[in-house]
Amino acid sequence: MKSADYIIAFVISAALAFGITLVIRKLALRRGIVDRPEFDRNRKIHTQPTPLLGGLAIYLAVLLVVVIYATVCNKLLGGYLLSKHLLGVLIGGAIIMFGGYLDDRYRLSPAKQIIFPILASLVIVGSGIGVAYISNPLGNVIRLDTVKLELFTWQGLPYSITLFSDLFTVVWLMGMMYTTKFLDGLDGLSAGIATIGSLIIFCLSLTQTVAQPETALLAIIFVGAGAGFLLLNFNPAKIFLGEGGSVFVGFFLGVLSIISGAKIATALLIMGIPILDTVWVILRRLFWEKRSIVSADKKHLHFRLLDIGLTQRQAVVFLYVLTAVFGFAGLLVTGKGKLITLFILLAVMVVLALILVLTYRRKKSRALTENIR
């Protein structure tokens, strides 16, 4: 595949996403599908009602370009990518978009919201996408495809589930989806991180080790869609991802990391900061604050950056840079190197958290002292 193929796919996807976003923005405003900050002051930081459903533009742009390149251009299928894989991704995405529309329109409860990501994950497993093994940085691999349970036989062909592989795939995708969902607190943050992550997987897919040009093409299509959407989503945002969009970008990134050869360690480096932040928030809510893990607050890392005086743009760009640094580092190191990089990432997260907490407390104490005076 030539470099021009990737560039053209990127441009078409970006242009479509930008144009569709403008249309969806008008549609959301006309139907009153907007995010009103007064409904959730515990988490919302914007001051004006902002249209939702933005993620639908990313999905539709990806859908259209994928269909064009798979059928008209005949450049997307082949190698590792099969038609059933693409169908699974598109159907799974459609399920997420449908659930997201219902939530943006009717504000579903968390118990109902989770139904659609679960269904989308099961569709991915059913389409044959899964993690057969996990590379062990210290040597050998951990096999996940050793236990198979046959469900039924149709036309002489057995249909079965690969227990540990399918379970790991569902858990992995759910984790990625809820990470980007929780990350969606600042203008352009969730969409931007997912776009950077897909760009890294695009580069990874072109390396000699992976050598998957079709996966690279699929990744750059998403990068284009994300970039086109970000033109209207970066601060000050004219439209938000909405529930469906914030879940879909994590879903797509999670699927890409599996398709590109189960590069779980690379994906962990890409999403390491938000994943660690999400884990910390869940643990804090469960064991310290004794409240629901889905309850909203402003204690996520990105909100803490605002607390110490950064603007939305500064906070988002800072997290973009961290994502890019650790993500591209994953392309340069292998084996034990990735394990060491993951430990470095963990150390950076701990140090960053301490700096933010201490700075915030110092700032709060200084403000209190000035008020007393």
GITAKA-V821377 format. One record per run of one state. SS is the DSSP state (@ for helix, = for strand, . for the rest). FROM is the first residue (numbers start at 1). LEN is the number of residues. If there is no record, write none. Layout:
SS/FROM/LEN  SS/FROM/LEN
This chain:
./1/2  @/3/29  ./32/2  =/34/2  ./36/1  @/37/3  ./40/10  =/50/2  ./52/2  @/54/19  ./73/5  =/78/1  ./79/2  =/81/1  ./82/1  @/83/24  ./107/3  @/110/17  ./127/6  =/133/3  ./136/5  =/141/3  ./144/4  =/148/7  ./155/2  =/157/6  @/163/21  ./184/5  @/189/17  ./206/7  @/213/21  ./234/5  =/239/1  ./240/2  @/242/18  ./260/4  @/264/7  ./271/1  @/272/17  ./289/12  @/301/7  ./308/4  @/312/21  ./333/3  @/336/37  ./373/1
